[in-house]
Amino acid sequence: MALFFDQEWYDARLAERGLTRGVLAAVAGMSAEELELAYKDQRELTAAQIAAFAELLGAPLAETARRAGVGVHAAPPSPAAPAGLVEMSLEQKVAVLEARVAALEAELARLRR
């Protein structure tokens, strides 16, 4: 289980980008209910989900993991590839890339306002 999920930090990062918890869940391949359980420290997050969160929020992987309460459990990024992409499954890589696209689209939408 997560040690402590910092809801305020995550919600503040989402608000800065004009995003919702639903977007955070979607980029990590989670349902809204699964994310809510993670927010309540009742569901563990995978390394791929943490990487997707970091990409979407534009935050360092280590801080994103620490704020999710799993910093000591998350795998460190591989020096050969961002966010340990080499060690991830195809599905995990797609989730990370989808998170990156969602973050870019959110940033473009923010800039167009």
HELIX and SHEET records of a PDB file:
HELIX    1   1 GLN A    7  GLU A   16  1                                  10    
HELIX    2   2 ARG A   21  VAL A   27  1                                   7    
HELIX    3   3 ALA A   32  TYR A   39  1                                   8    
HELIX    4   4 ALA A   47  LEU A   57  1                                  11    
HELIX    5   5 LEU A   61  ARG A   67  1                                   7    
HELIX    6   6 PRO A   82  GLU A   87  5                                   6    
HELIX    7   7 LEU A   90  ARG A  112  1                                  23    
END                                                                             
